[in-house]
């Protein structure tokens, strides 16, 4: 049998739920949440990396930390890579991938990358997607989408990348398949 003090505690714990159900609190205690519907967008584009190597024109990365460690462990570059809709670096530039890559592997080539995909053209102009992940010796892989702004507010998803057969020694091209979920900001 419940004691009077236990009954009072139970009533105080249940009172907010009863009031919400009866809509007595109305707008003071709004429930349920009116959230925007999540959108899904798939994009296909190409990343152009002009490496920081001697004789490479139009380099779009710069070494900021050099390393004497085996395989360059700890070496770091900042980059401002191009994003296009085709394999040519001059073909429909839609944005840039700005950030850094750091040689994080001690025994194997493994670059940790963190960058912001900044869209400059089309319906996504001014929007961004935050991206991070590893780039190793394999020609393909996947990066995480961890956030975004504008059209891509509250973004999450993945980017699958593969080395393009159109790559050259001075233009390393990766084909990107972007799968992003995002929620438009609620208008209040």
NUGUVEX-73643 format. One record per residue: residue number from 1; chain; x, y, z of N, C-alpha, C, O in turn. Coordinates in pm, 1 decimal. Layout:
! residues N
[NUM,'A',[X,Y,Z],[X,Y,Z],[X,Y,Z],[X,Y,Z]]
...
***
This chain:
! residues 188
[1,'A',[84.6,-117.9,0.0],[0.0,0.0,0.0],[88.8,123.8,0.0],[186.5,129.9,74.6]]
[2,'A',[55.7,222.3,-83.0],[135.7,344.8,-95.0],[107.7,436.5,22.9],[-5.5,447.9,69.9]]
[3,'A',[212.4,500.8,68.7],[196.8,598.4,176.5],[152.4,730.3,117.2],[168.5,751.3,-3.0]]
[4,'A',[96.6,820.7,197.7],[52.9,950.1,144.8],[165.0,1026.3,75.7],[140.0,1091.9,-25.5]]
[5,'A',[288.3,1020.0,126.8],[397.8,1095.1,63.5],[431.5,1036.4,-73.5],[462.4,1112.1,-165.6]]
[6,'A',[426.4,903.8,-90.1],[450.2,841.7,-219.4],[340.8,878.6,-318.8],[369.8,898.6,-436.7]]
[7,'A',[217.9,887.9,-274.6],[106.8,925.8,-361.9],[121.5,1068.4,-410.6],[92.5,1096.9,-526.8]]
[8,'A',[166.3,1159.3,-324.2],[187.5,1298.6,-364.0],[300.8,1310.7,-465.5],[289.9,1386.3,-562.1]]
[9,'A',[408.4,1237.3,-444.3],[520.1,1240.1,-539.5],[472.3,1189.6,-675.7],[504.5,1248.7,-778.8]]
[10,'A',[396.1,1081.1,-676.1],[343.0,1026.3,-801.2],[255.0,1128.2,-873.1],[265.5,1142.7,-994.9]]
[11,'A',[169.0,1198.7,-800.9],[81.7,1300.1,-860.8],[162.0,1415.7,-918.0],[130.9,1463.4,-1027.2]]
[12,'A',[263.9,1461.9,-847.8],[347.0,1571.8,-898.6],[424.3,1531.0,-1023.8],[444.7,1612.6,-1113.7]]
[13,'A',[466.9,1405.7,-1029.8],[537.2,1358.2,-1148.7],[443.6,1343.4,-1267.6],[485.2,1366.1,-1381.2]]
[14,'A',[319.3,1306.2,-1244.7],[222.9,1284.7,-1353.0],[148.3,1411.1,-1393.5],[91.1,1415.4,-1502.4]]
[15,'A',[147.0,1513.8,-1309.4],[69.0,1634.7,-1335.0],[102.9,1701.1,-1468.6],[9.9,1734.3,-1542.1]]
[16,'A',[231.7,1722.9,-1505.5],[258.2,1786.5,-1635.8],[200.6,1708.5,-1753.7],[147.5,1768.3,-1847.3]]
[17,'A',[210.5,1576.1,-1749.9],[157.1,1495.7,-1860.2],[5.2,1507.9,-1868.1],[-50.3,1515.5,-1977.7]]
[18,'A',[-61.8,1509.8,-1754.7],[-208.0,1523.4,-1751.1],[-248.6,1660.3,-1804.2],[-344.6,1670.8,-1880.6]]
[19,'A',[-176.1,1766.3,-1764.4],[-209.0,1901.3,-1809.9],[-186.9,1916.9,-1960.1],[-266.0,1982.4,-2028.0]]
[20,'A',[-80.7,1857.5,-2011.7],[-55.4,1864.6,-2155.7],[-164.6,1790.9,-2231.1],[-215.6,1840.1,-2331.8]]
[21,'A',[-200.4,1673.4,-2182.5],[-305.1,1594.9,-2248.3],[-438.0,1670.8,-2248.2],[-513.9,1663.9,-2344.9]]
[22,'A',[-465.2,1741.6,-2141.9],[-589.7,1818.5,-2132.3],[-576.2,1954.7,-2201.0],[-673.2,2030.1,-2208.5]]
[23,'A',[-456.8,1986.3,-2251.0],[-426.4,2112.6,-2318.9],[-455.2,2234.1,-2230.3],[-495.1,2339.2,-2280.4]]
[24,'A',[-435.4,2220.4,-2101.0],[-456.6,2332.1,-2008.8],[-343.4,2433.6,-2020.3],[-365.6,2554.3,-2010.1]]
[25,'A',[-218.1,2382.0,-2042.5],[-104.0,2472.9,-2051.7],[-92.3,2536.9,-2189.3],[-26.1,2639.7,-2203.6]]
[26,'A',[-154.9,2478.7,-2290.5],[-158.0,2536.0,-2425.6],[-20.9,2568.6,-2478.1],[64.8,2480.6,-2485.8]]
[27,'A',[2.3,2695.9,-2515.3],[127.9,2738.1,-2575.6],[242.8,2751.2,-2477.4],[357.8,2764.0,-2519.4]]
[28,'A',[215.3,2748.3,-2348.9],[322.5,2759.0,-2250.3],[408.9,2633.6,-2252.4],[530.7,2641.6,-2236.1]]
[29,'A',[348.2,2521.2,-2271.6],[418.2,2393.8,-2271.4],[381.3,2319.5,-2399.3],[304.3,2223.5,-2395.8]]
[30,'A',[438.1,2365.4,-2515.8],[395.8,2308.2,-2643.7],[442.4,2163.3,-2661.7],[556.3,2128.1,-2631.1]]
[31,'A',[352.1,2082.6,-2711.1],[383.1,1943.4,-2737.5],[276.9,1890.6,-2832.9],[160.9,1925.5,-2810.8]]
[32,'A',[300.6,1815.8,-2930.2],[430.3,1763.7,-2969.3],[509.8,1864.1,-3052.0],[457.3,1966.6,-3095.6]]
[33,'A',[636.5,1833.0,-3072.4],[727.3,1919.4,-3148.6],[683.3,1925.1,-3294.8],[647.8,1823.2,-3354.1]]
[34,'A',[686.2,2044.4,-3351.5],[654.9,2061.6,-3493.0],[787.0,2080.6,-3566.1],[832.0,2193.6,-3585.0]]
[35,'A',[849.3,1970.2,-3607.3],[979.4,1971.9,-3672.1],[963.5,1971.2,-3823.6],[866.5,1917.9,-3877.4]]
[36,'A',[1060.8,2031.4,-3890.6],[1061.7,2029.7,-4036.6],[1091.9,1889.6,-4086.1],[1157.2,1811.2,-4017.3]]
[37,'A',[1045.1,1859.1,-4203.6],[1070.9,1730.1,-4266.1],[1214.6,1725.7,-4315.8],[1262.3,1822.9,-4374.2]]
[38,'A',[1284.3,1615.0,-4293.8],[1421.0,1598.1,-4341.3],[1420.2,1572.4,-4491.2],[1338.6,1495.0,-4541.3]]
[39,'A',[1512.2,1638.1,-4563.3],[1525.9,1620.8,-4707.6],[1644.9,1531.3,-4737.1],[1735.9,1519.1,-4655.1]]
[40,'A',[1644.4,1469.1,-4853.4],[1754.3,1384.7,-4899.2],[1798.9,1435.7,-5035.8],[1716.7,1453.4,-5125.7]]
[41,'A',[1929.2,1459.3,-5051.0],[1983.6,1509.5,-5177.4],[2102.9,1424.3,-5217.8],[2187.6,1391.1,-5134.9]]
[42,'A',[2109.1,1388.8,-5346.6],[2224.0,1318.1,-5402.3],[2289.9,1409.0,-5505.2],[2222.6,1466.2,-5591.0]]
[43,'A',[2422.1,1421.9,-5495.9],[2499.3,1506.3,-5587.4],[2614.5,1424.8,-5645.2],[2665.4,1332.9,-5581.0]]
[44,'A',[2654.1,1458.8,-5764.9],[2768.0,1393.2,-5830.2],[2858.9,1503.8,-5882.9],[2815.1,1589.3,-5959.9]]
[45,'A',[2985.2,1501.9,-5841.4],[3079.0,1604.1,-5888.0],[3220.9,1551.9,-5881.8],[3244.9,1437.7,-5842.7]]
[46,'A',[3316.0,1637.7,-5921.4],[3457.0,1600.1,-5927.1],[3540.2,1697.8,-5844.8],[3518.4,1819.0,-5847.1]]
[47,'A',[3635.5,1641.4,-5772.5],[3729.8,1719.2,-5691.7],[3861.5,1725.4,-5768.6],[3908.1,1624.4,-5821.3]]
[48,'A',[3921.1,1844.7,-5774.7],[4048.4,1862.6,-5845.5],[4154.4,1909.5,-5747.2],[4146.2,2019.5,-5692.7]]
[49,'A',[4255.0,1823.5,-5725.3],[4367.2,1853.7,-5636.6],[4490.3,1875.9,-5724.1],[4535.0,1785.8,-5795.1]]
[50,'A',[4543.7,1996.8,-5717.8],[4669.2,2026.6,-5785.4],[4777.3,2022.1,-5676.5],[4794.2,2118.7,-5602.1]]
[51,'A',[4851.4,1908.5,-5667.0],[4940.0,1884.2,-5552.6],[5051.0,1987.2,-5537.5],[5092.9,2051.1,-5634.1]]
[52,'A',[5097.1,2001.4,-5414.9],[5207.6,2092.2,-5382.4],[5339.3,2021.0,-5414.4],[5417.0,1987.0,-5325.1]]
[53,'A',[5361.6,1999.7,-5543.1],[5484.3,1935.3,-5590.3],[5556.7,2030.1,-5685.4],[5491.9,2112.2,-5750.3]]
[54,'A',[5688.7,2021.0,-5695.4],[5761.8,2106.5,-5789.6],[5710.7,2087.3,-5932.2],[5685.6,1975.0,-5975.7]]
[55,'A',[5696.0,2196.2,-6002.7],[5653.2,2192.8,-6141.7],[5503.6,2181.8,-6164.2],[5458.9,2175.6,-6278.8]]
[56,'A',[5425.0,2179.2,-6056.7],[5279.5,2172.4,-6073.0],[5226.0,2315.7,-6080.2],[5236.6,2391.1,-5983.5]]
[57,'A',[5168.2,2353.1,-6195.5],[5110.6,2488.2,-6204.1],[4977.4,2494.2,-6128.5],[4909.8,2392.8,-6111.6]]
[58,'A',[4942.2,2611.0,-6085.0],[4812.1,2633.5,-6019.2],[4789.9,2544.3,-5896.5],[4678.9,2495.7,-5874.9]]
[59,'A',[4893.0,2522.8,-5817.5],[4876.0,2439.7,-5697.2],[4764.7,2497.1,-5611.0],[4752.4,2618.7,-5596.2]]
[60,'A',[4683.6,2408.1,-5554.3],[4575.2,2454.3,-5467.9],[4584.2,2390.1,-5328.6],[4483.3,2363.9,-5263.1]]
[61,'A',[4707.8,2366.0,-5286.6],[4737.0,2322.4,-5150.7],[4877.1,2370.8,-5114.4],[4960.4,2396.0,-5201.4]]
[62,'A',[4900.7,2383.3,-4984.7],[5027.8,2437.7,-4938.1],[5069.6,2363.3,-4812.6],[4990.4,2348.1,-4719.7]]
[63,'A',[5195.4,2316.2,-4809.4],[5247.5,2246.6,-4692.1],[5275.0,2344.1,-4579.4],[5349.5,2440.4,-4597.4]]
[64,'A',[5215.7,2320.4,-4463.5],[5237.0,2410.6,-4348.9],[5319.7,2345.7,-4239.2],[5378.1,2415.8,-4156.5]]
[65,'A',[5325.8,2211.8,-4237.0],[5410.0,2141.2,-4140.2],[5484.8,2032.7,-4216.8],[5423.2,1943.7,-4275.3]]
[66,'A',[5616.5,2040.3,-4216.2],[5697.4,1937.0,-4278.6],[5737.1,1835.6,-4172.3],[5737.4,1866.7,-4053.2]]
[67,'A',[5769.9,1716.4,-4214.7],[5803.4,1610.3,-4120.9],[5924.5,1533.8,-4168.4],[5941.7,1511.0,-4288.2]]
[68,'A',[6009.0,1493.9,-4074.0],[6122.4,1407.8,-4105.5],[6094.9,1264.2,-4062.0],[6180.9,1177.0,-4074.7]]
[69,'A',[5975.9,1240.7,-4011.1],[5936.8,1106.7,-3966.2],[5915.9,1014.9,-4087.0],[5891.4,1062.2,-4198.0]]
[70,'A',[5925.9,883.6,-4064.8],[5899.6,789.8,-4175.3],[5760.8,813.6,-4236.0],[5665.2,842.2,-4163.9]]
[71,'A',[5750.5,801.8,-4365.3],[5633.7,825.8,-4451.1],[5565.6,959.9,-4425.0],[5448.8,977.8,-4459.3]]
[72,'A',[5638.1,1054.1,-4364.4],[5584.9,1188.9,-4346.8],[5485.5,1203.8,-4234.3],[5406.1,1297.9,-4234.7]]
[73,'A',[5487.4,1112.4,-4136.5],[5393.6,1118.7,-4023.7],[5396.2,1258.7,-3961.6],[5502.4,1308.3,-3923.8]]
[74,'A',[5279.1,1321.9,-3951.3],[5267.3,1455.8,-3893.4],[5270.8,1568.9,-3994.7],[5247.3,1684.3,-3958.9]]
[75,'A',[5299.6,1538.1,-4119.4],[5302.2,1641.6,-4223.2],[5161.0,1692.9,-4246.9],[5065.1,1615.9,-4243.5]]
[76,'A',[5148.1,1824.5,-4271.2],[5015.1,1883.9,-4286.4],[5011.4,1983.1,-4402.1],[5105.9,2058.5,-4425.0]]
[77,'A',[4899.6,1980.7,-4474.1],[4874.0,2072.4,-4585.5],[4738.6,2139.8,-4563.8],[4645.8,2079.5,-4509.9]]
[78,'A',[4728.8,2265.1,-4606.4],[4597.1,2329.4,-4617.8],[4561.6,2325.3,-4765.8],[4649.2,2333.4,-4851.9]]
[79,'A',[4433.5,2312.7,-4794.3],[4393.7,2302.4,-4934.4],[4268.7,2384.5,-4964.1],[4188.5,2415.8,-4876.1]]
[80,'A',[4256.4,2417.7,-5091.5],[4142.0,2490.1,-5146.5],[4113.6,2427.6,-5283.1],[4134.5,2490.3,-5387.0]]
[81,'A',[4065.8,2303.0,-5281.2],[4046.2,2225.3,-5401.9],[3919.5,2267.4,-5475.7],[3823.9,2314.9,-5414.4]]
[82,'A',[3919.6,2249.7,-5606.3],[3804.6,2284.5,-5690.7],[3701.7,2171.7,-5694.3],[3737.2,2054.1,-5687.8]]
[83,'A',[3574.9,2208.4,-5704.8],[3465.2,2114.1,-5726.5],[3397.2,2150.4,-5858.0],[3354.8,2264.4,-5877.1]]
[84,'A',[3387.0,2053.9,-5948.0],[3327.5,2078.1,-6079.7],[3223.4,1971.4,-6110.9],[3213.7,1869.7,-6042.3]]
[85,'A',[3145.9,1997.0,-6216.0],[3046.7,1898.6,-6260.0],[3103.7,1802.7,-6364.1],[3035.7,1708.4,-6404.8]]
[86,'A',[3227.9,1825.6,-6407.7],[3291.6,1738.4,-6506.9],[3437.2,1714.6,-6474.0],[3488.7,1769.0,-6376.3]]
[87,'A',[3504.2,1633.8,-6554.4],[3642.7,1597.3,-6526.4],[3742.5,1707.7,-6557.6],[3857.7,1700.2,-6515.0]]
[88,'A',[3700.4,1810.1,-6631.3],[3789.0,1923.0,-6660.2],[3782.3,2024.4,-6546.3],[3674.3,2057.7,-6497.5]]
[89,'A',[3899.2,2072.9,-6504.7],[3904.1,2170.9,-6395.2],[3840.1,2303.4,-6434.7],[3806.4,2383.7,-6347.7]]
[90,'A',[3822.8,2327.4,-6563.0],[3761.8,2452.1,-6610.5],[3613.2,2436.3,-6639.3],[3547.4,2531.3,-6681.6]]
[91,'A',[3560.6,2317.5,-6616.5],[3423.1,2284.1,-6653.5],[3327.7,2304.1,-6536.2],[3330.7,2227.9,-6439.5]]
[92,'A',[3244.0,2405.5,-6544.6],[3137.8,2428.4,-6446.8],[3183.0,2415.4,-6301.5],[3143.2,2322.0,-6231.9]]
[93,'A',[3265.6,2508.7,-6256.3],[3308.2,2510.5,-6116.5],[3187.1,2545.4,-6030.5],[3126.6,2651.1,-6048.2]]
[94,'A',[3151.4,2456.3,-5936.8],[3033.3,2477.4,-5853.2],[3069.0,2508.8,-5708.0],[2982.4,2544.3,-5628.1]]
[95,'A',[3197.7,2495.4,-5674.9],[3238.0,2524.5,-5537.8],[3381.4,2485.4,-5511.4],[3459.0,2458.2,-5602.9]]
[96,'A',[3414.9,2483.2,-5381.8],[3550.5,2451.9,-5339.6],[3545.2,2363.9,-5215.5],[3447.5,2365.8,-5140.6]]
[97,'A',[3649.8,2287.9,-5195.0],[3665.8,2206.1,-5075.5],[3784.0,2264.9,-4999.5],[3899.3,2245.4,-5038.1]]
[98,'A',[3755.2,2336.5,-4891.9],[3857.4,2411.1,-4819.2],[3880.6,2348.9,-4682.1],[3785.7,2324.5,-4607.6]]
[99,'A',[4007.2,2323.2,-4648.8],[4037.9,2263.9,-4519.2],[4183.2,2223.1,-4509.9],[4272.0,2293.3,-4558.2]]
[100,'A',[4207.1,2107.6,-4446.9],[4343.7,2058.3,-4431.3],[4346.4,1906.5,-4439.5],[4245.1,1839.1,-4420.3]]
[101,'A',[4465.6,1854.5,-4468.6],[4488.7,1710.8,-4459.8],[4621.7,1687.7,-4388.8],[4720.1,1758.0,-4411.6]]
[102,'A',[4621.1,1587.0,-4302.4],[4732.0,1559.4,-4211.6],[4768.5,1411.8,-4221.6],[4681.9,1325.0,-4210.1]]
[103,'A',[4897.5,1383.4,-4243.0],[4943.0,1244.3,-4250.9],[4938.0,1185.4,-4110.3],[5024.3,1213.6,-4027.3]]
[104,'A',[4835.8,1103.0,-4084.2],[4808.7,1052.2,-3949.9],[4857.8,909.8,-3927.9],[4859.5,862.6,-3814.2]]
[105,'A',[4897.7,840.8,-4033.4],[4944.0,702.9,-4018.7],[5093.7,697.0,-3993.2],[5170.9,765.8,-4060.1]]
[106,'A',[5135.3,615.1,-3896.8],[5277.9,598.5,-3867.9],[5341.1,488.5,-3952.7],[5460.9,492.6,-3980.5]]
[107,'A',[5260.9,390.3,-3993.8],[5317.1,278.2,-4068.4],[5260.2,264.7,-4209.1],[5309.6,184.4,-4288.3]]
[108,'A',[5158.1,341.5,-4240.5],[5097.2,337.3,-4373.5],[5045.9,476.7,-4408.4],[5015.4,556.2,-4319.5]]
[109,'A',[5036.6,505.6,-4536.8],[4985.4,635.3,-4579.1],[4837.6,645.4,-4543.5],[4755.5,568.1,-4593.1]]
[110,'A',[4804.7,740.1,-4458.2],[4667.6,759.1,-4412.9],[4649.3,906.1,-4377.9],[4688.8,951.0,-4270.2]]
[111,'A',[4589.9,979.1,-4468.8],[4569.8,1123.2,-4450.3],[4434.8,1147.8,-4384.7],[4331.4,1107.5,-4438.0]]
[112,'A',[4435.3,1214.6,-4267.7],[4310.9,1259.1,-4206.0],[4275.4,1391.6,-4270.4],[4360.5,1479.7,-4282.8]]
[113,'A',[4149.1,1406.6,-4312.0],[4105.4,1528.0,-4380.3],[3984.3,1587.4,-4309.4],[3893.1,1515.9,-4267.9]]
[114,'A',[3985.6,1717.2,-4296.6],[3869.0,1790.4,-4246.9],[3853.5,1911.7,-4337.3],[3946.8,1990.5,-4352.7]]
[115,'A',[3737.0,1926.5,-4396.5],[3716.4,2037.4,-4488.9],[3570.2,2078.9,-4495.8],[3479.5,2006.3,-4454.9]]
[116,'A',[3551.7,2198.3,-4549.4],[3418.7,2253.1,-4571.7],[3396.0,2261.7,-4721.5],[3474.4,2322.5,-4794.3]]
[117,'A',[3287.8,2200.3,-4766.3],[3248.1,2209.2,-4906.2],[3165.0,2336.1,-4919.2],[3054.7,2345.0,-4865.3]]
[118,'A',[3218.8,2434.5,-4991.6],[3154.6,2565.8,-5005.7],[3099.1,2577.0,-5147.1],[3174.9,2576.6,-5244.1]]
[119,'A',[2967.5,2587.0,-5158.9],[2904.2,2596.0,-5290.4],[2897.1,2742.0,-5335.4],[2858.9,2830.3,-5258.6]]
[120,'A',[2935.0,2765.5,-5462.0],[2941.1,2902.2,-5513.0],[2850.5,2924.2,-5633.5],[2840.9,3036.3,-5683.4]]
[121,'A',[2784.4,2820.2,-5680.6],[2706.7,2833.2,-5803.0],[2577.5,2752.1,-5791.1],[2570.8,2654.6,-5716.3]]
[122,'A',[2477.0,2793.2,-5864.7],[2352.5,2718.0,-5871.2],[2263.7,2739.2,-5749.9],[2279.0,2836.0,-5675.5]]
[123,'A',[2171.5,2647.5,-5731.9],[2071.5,2662.1,-5625.8],[2129.1,2643.9,-5486.2],[2062.9,2678.1,-5388.2]]
[124,'A',[2251.6,2590.3,-5474.3],[2313.1,2570.5,-5342.8],[2413.7,2679.9,-5307.5],[2480.8,2670.2,-5204.7]]
[125,'A',[2425.6,2784.1,-5390.8],[2523.2,2891.1,-5366.7],[2508.3,2947.8,-5226.0],[2397.9,2980.9,-5182.8]]
[126,'A',[2620.7,2958.9,-5154.8],[2621.8,3010.2,-5019.1],[2603.4,2904.0,-4912.7],[2622.9,2931.8,-4794.4]]
[127,'A',[2566.3,2783.3,-4951.6],[2548.9,2673.3,-4856.7],[2681.3,2599.4,-4837.9],[2769.5,2605.7,-4923.5]]
[128,'A',[2694.2,2529.3,-4724.9],[2815.5,2452.0,-4698.1],[2780.4,2313.5,-4646.0],[2671.2,2289.8,-4594.2]]
[129,'A',[2877.1,2221.8,-4661.4],[2869.6,2088.3,-4602.8],[3003.5,2063.0,-4533.2],[3109.2,2082.0,-4593.3]]
[130,'A',[2999.2,2020.3,-4407.1],[3120.0,1986.1,-4331.3],[3153.1,1839.1,-4355.4],[3066.2,1752.5,-4344.7]]
[131,'A',[3281.0,1811.4,-4388.4],[3323.1,1678.0,-4428.7],[3449.9,1638.7,-4352.9],[3537.7,1722.2,-4331.6]]
[132,'A',[3459.8,1512.0,-4312.2],[3584.4,1463.2,-4252.3],[3600.9,1314.8,-4282.7],[3504.3,1245.4,-4314.3]]
[133,'A',[3725.0,1267.5,-4272.7],[3751.7,1126.3,-4295.6],[3895.3,1102.3,-4335.0],[3979.6,1191.3,-4324.6]]
[134,'A',[3922.8,981.3,-4380.3],[4058.1,939.7,-4416.9],[4071.2,921.3,-4566.9],[3976.3,883.9,-4635.8]]
[135,'A',[4190.9,948.4,-4615.4],[4227.2,921.6,-4754.0],[4356.6,841.4,-4747.0],[4459.1,892.8,-4702.1]]
[136,'A',[4352.6,717.4,-4790.5],[4469.9,630.7,-4780.1],[4525.9,594.7,-4914.8],[4511.2,668.8,-5012.0]]
[137,'A',[4590.0,480.5,-4919.8],[4651.8,435.0,-5043.5],[4550.9,371.2,-5138.7],[4579.6,356.5,-5257.5]]
[138,'A',[4433.7,333.4,-5089.1],[4331.1,275.5,-5176.2],[4272.1,384.0,-5265.5],[4262.5,499.4,-5223.8]]
[139,'A',[4232.6,349.3,-5386.8],[4180.8,450.1,-5479.4],[4039.5,497.6,-5448.2],[3990.8,592.3,-5510.0]]
[140,'A',[3973.3,432.6,-5352.9],[3837.0,475.5,-5320.7],[3814.6,466.2,-5170.5],[3891.8,403.7,-5097.8]]
[141,'A',[3707.3,529.9,-5126.2],[3675.8,530.7,-4984.2],[3551.4,612.3,-4957.5],[3470.8,637.5,-5047.1]]
[142,'A',[3537.6,653.1,-4833.2],[3416.2,724.6,-4792.2],[3450.7,826.3,-4684.1],[3532.7,799.5,-4596.2]]
[143,'A',[3388.1,941.9,-4691.3],[3401.1,1045.6,-4589.3],[3265.9,1067.3,-4522.7],[3161.5,1035.3,-4579.6]]
[144,'A',[3268.9,1122.0,-4401.8],[3146.9,1152.3,-4326.7],[3103.6,1296.2,-4349.4],[3187.1,1386.4,-4356.3]]
[145,'A',[2975.2,1317.2,-4360.9],[2918.1,1452.4,-4359.5],[2870.7,1476.1,-4217.1],[2788.1,1401.3,-4164.7]]
[146,'A',[2923.9,1581.2,-4154.8],[2898.6,1603.0,-4011.9],[2822.5,1731.4,-3981.6],[2802.8,1764.3,-3864.6]]
[147,'A',[2779.7,1803.9,-4082.6],[2703.8,1926.2,-4059.6],[2692.3,2006.9,-4187.0],[2741.0,1966.1,-4292.4]]
[148,'A',[2627.5,2122.1,-4176.7],[2613.0,2208.2,-4292.8],[2536.3,2334.3,-4259.5],[2483.4,2349.7,-4149.4]]
[149,'A',[2531.0,2424.6,-4356.9],[2458.9,2550.6,-4341.1],[2374.6,2577.1,-4465.2],[2387.5,2508.2,-4566.4]]
[150,'A',[2288.3,2677.6,-4456.0],[2203.9,2715.5,-4569.7],[2109.7,2602.5,-4606.8],[2039.9,2548.4,-4521.1]]
[151,'A',[2107.7,2567.0,-4734.1],[2023.4,2457.5,-4781.4],[2053.6,2328.6,-4705.3],[1964.2,2247.1,-4682.7]]
[152,'A',[2178.9,2310.5,-4666.1],[2221.9,2186.2,-4602.1],[2230.9,2198.0,-4449.5],[2317.4,2135.5,-4388.1]]
[153,'A',[2143.4,2276.6,-4388.2],[2141.6,2289.9,-4242.2],[2119.8,2152.9,-4178.3],[2040.9,2072.4,-4227.7]]
[154,'A',[2189.1,2127.7,-4069.6],[2179.1,2001.8,-3993.7],[2209.9,1879.9,-4080.2],[2146.0,1775.6,-4065.8]]
[155,'A',[2306.5,1892.5,-4168.9],[2338.2,1785.1,-4263.5],[2407.4,1667.4,-4196.2],[2481.9,1682.6,-4099.5]]
[156,'A',[2379.7,1549.4,-4251.4],[2454.2,1427.8,-4217.7],[2444.2,1335.6,-4337.8],[2348.9,1343.1,-4415.4]]
[157,'A',[2542.2,1249.2,-4352.5],[2542.4,1158.0,-4465.6],[2683.1,1112.8,-4497.1],[2770.3,1113.5,-4410.3]]
[158,'A',[2705.7,1072.7,-4623.2],[2836.3,1022.3,-4664.4],[2872.4,1072.5,-4804.1],[2786.4,1109.3,-4884.1]]
[159,'A',[3002.7,1072.3,-4829.6],[3055.3,1101.0,-4963.0],[3143.2,982.6,-5001.5],[3243.2,954.7,-4935.4]]
[160,'A',[3106.1,913.6,-5107.7],[3190.2,806.7,-5161.5],[3279.2,869.7,-5267.9],[3232.1,945.7,-5352.5]]
[161,'A',[3410.2,836.9,-5262.8],[3501.6,892.4,-5362.0],[3579.9,780.5,-5429.3],[3610.5,677.9,-5368.6]]
[162,'A',[3611.0,803.1,-5555.8],[3696.7,712.8,-5632.4],[3793.0,797.2,-5714.0],[3758.5,906.8,-5758.1]]
[163,'A',[3913.8,745.8,-5734.0],[4009.3,816.2,-5819.9],[3961.2,805.4,-5964.1],[3924.8,697.6,-6010.9]]
[164,'A',[3961.6,917.5,-6032.7],[3916.8,921.2,-6170.8],[4028.1,875.3,-6264.0],[4145.7,901.5,-6238.5]]
[165,'A',[3991.3,807.2,-6371.2],[4089.6,765.3,-6471.1],[4142.1,884.4,-6549.0],[4239.7,871.5,-6622.9]]
[166,'A',[4079.1,1000.8,-6533.7],[4124.0,1122.1,-6601.3],[4235.0,1193.2,-6523.6],[4285.3,1296.0,-6568.9]]
[167,'A',[4274.1,1139.9,-6407.1],[4378.7,1202.5,-6325.5],[4511.6,1205.7,-6400.0],[4542.2,1118.0,-6480.7]]
[168,'A',[4590.0,1310.4,-6370.3],[4725.9,1322.5,-6423.3],[4819.6,1350.6,-6305.4],[4774.0,1362.0,-6191.6]]
[169,'A',[4947.5,1361.6,-6331.5],[5044.8,1391.1,-6225.9],[5024.7,1530.2,-6168.1],[5064.4,1556.4,-6054.6]]
[170,'A',[4963.6,1619.6,-6244.8],[4944.2,1757.7,-6197.7],[4799.0,1789.2,-6161.5],[4771.0,1898.2,-6111.5]]
[171,'A',[4706.8,1696.7,-6185.4],[4565.3,1717.9,-6152.8],[4508.0,1584.0,-6105.0],[4464.5,1501.0,-6184.9]]
[172,'A',[4509.2,1565.4,-5972.6],[4454.8,1443.4,-5913.3],[4303.3,1462.9,-5900.9],[4257.5,1547.6,-5824.3]]
[173,'A',[4226.5,1385.1,-5975.7],[4081.1,1403.1,-5983.4],[4012.6,1289.0,-5908.8],[4044.2,1171.9,-5929.4]]
[174,'A',[3918.0,1325.1,-5821.6],[3837.1,1224.8,-5752.7],[3690.2,1247.4,-5788.2],[3640.8,1360.2,-5787.6]]
[175,'A',[3623.0,1138.6,-5818.7],[3480.2,1143.5,-5846.8],[3406.7,1129.0,-5713.8],[3433.4,1036.2,-5637.4]]
[176,'A',[3314.4,1220.5,-5686.6],[3242.6,1223.3,-5559.9],[3095.2,1191.0,-5580.8],[3028.6,1251.5,-5664.8]]
[177,'A',[3045.2,1095.1,-5503.4],[2901.4,1066.6,-5497.3],[2856.3,1106.2,-5356.9],[2889.2,1040.2,-5258.4]]
[178,'A',[2780.8,1214.8,-5350.3],[2741.8,1276.0,-5223.3],[2597.7,1237.5,-5192.3],[2507.9,1256.4,-5274.3]]
[179,'A',[2577.3,1183.8,-5073.6],[2443.0,1146.3,-5028.1],[2422.0,1217.0,-4894.6],[2479.5,1178.2,-4792.9]]
[180,'A',[2338.4,1321.8,-4896.1],[2323.5,1406.3,-4777.2],[2177.3,1418.0,-4736.0],[2088.4,1436.8,-4819.0]]
[181,'A',[2155.3,1406.4,-4605.1],[2024.6,1432.8,-4545.4],[2035.8,1567.4,-4475.7],[2136.3,1594.6,-4410.0]]
[182,'A',[1934.2,1652.0,-4488.8],[1939.9,1785.2,-4430.0],[1799.4,1831.9,-4393.9],[1700.5,1787.1,-4452.0]]
[183,'A',[1792.6,1922.0,-4297.9],[1664.4,1971.9,-4249.8],[1659.3,2123.0,-4268.6],[1742.4,2194.4,-4212.5]]
[184,'A',[1564.4,2172.7,-4345.6],[1554.4,2318.2,-4360.7],[1522.9,2382.3,-4226.1],[1449.8,2326.6,-4144.1]]
[185,'A',[1579.5,2499.7,-4205.6],[1553.2,2570.6,-4080.6],[1406.5,2609.1,-4074.1],[1348.5,2655.0,-4172.5]]
[186,'A',[1347.5,2590.0,-3957.4],[1205.5,2623.6,-3937.0],[1187.5,2774.2,-3937.4],[1265.4,2847.5,-3876.4]]
[187,'A',[1085.3,2819.3,-4006.1],[1050.7,2962.0,-4008.4],[952.1,2987.9,-3895.1],[844.2,2928.8,-3891.0]]
[188,'A',[988.9,3074.6,-3805.4],[903.7,3102.1,-3689.7],[829.8,3232.8,-3706.8],[753.2,3272.4,-3618.9]]
***
